[in-house]
């Protein structure tokens, strides 16, 4: 993928904020906000791939529920799985 890094970040921010379920909007928006400026180009691409996964599959992956997960395991998905919202 050869998108400009800032364009890629904007795309990620947008896709993390408008998911379809309010809960996933909040979780992913917070996750992205905390990590987006710390990631390499490859990790940003992996994050964009993660955002293409449907909310139900992401929820099940995050909760550790067995499913036919569409989530490809990599550093980003592991960080996401261990991420928790701070009040």
N, C-alpha and C positions, 0 to 999 in steps of 0.2 A: 504494500500500500504506500503510495507516495503523496499522501495529503500533507499540506502544510501543517506544521505542528499546532499552530493556533486555531486553524480551521478544524483540525481533529479534536482539539480540546472543546471547542464550542459545540461540536456535534455530540460529543460525549455528555457534556453538561445538559444539553437539550434532551437527549434520549434518556438520561437518568431522571429527569424531572417530569416527564410526561409518559408514564408507563401504561396506565389503565386502571391500576388499583392504587388508592391513596397510600396504603401501607408501604407498597413497594416504591412509590414515588419518594416518600419520606426517607426510607432506608437507603435507597440508591443515591439520592441527591446528597445525603449526608456522607455516605461512603466516598463518592466522587469528590465532594468538597474537601474532604480530609486528605485525599491521596493524589489528586490530579497533578499537582505541581511537583510531586516527588517521583513520578514515574518516567521510565525511559520510553523512547518511541515504540519499542516492541511491546512494552507493558501497556501503553495506551491502546495499541492495536488489539491486544488481548482483552482489555477492558471494553472496547467497542464490540468485540465478539461476544463477551458476556452479556452486554446490553441487548443483544439480538435474541437472547433466550427468553421464552415466555415467562410471565410472572409466576405461574403455578410451578413450573420446573425450578425456577430460582428459589421459590419459597421452600420447596421440598429439599433442594440441595442444601440450603442454609440451615434447615432444621435437622438434617441428617436422615431424612425419611427416604427409604428405599424407593426408587422409581427408575424408569427408563430415562435417566437424566441426559439432557442435551448439553450439560455443562462439561466443557473440556477442562481437565484439571491442569492448572499451571499456577504460577506464583500469585497472580491476581485473584483467581478463584479461591485459593487458600486464604489469602488476606480477607477477601469478602466473607468467607464462611466464618472466620474468627472475629469479624468486625461486630461491634455492638454500639448502639446509640448511647450517648452520654446525655443525661438530663441536666 
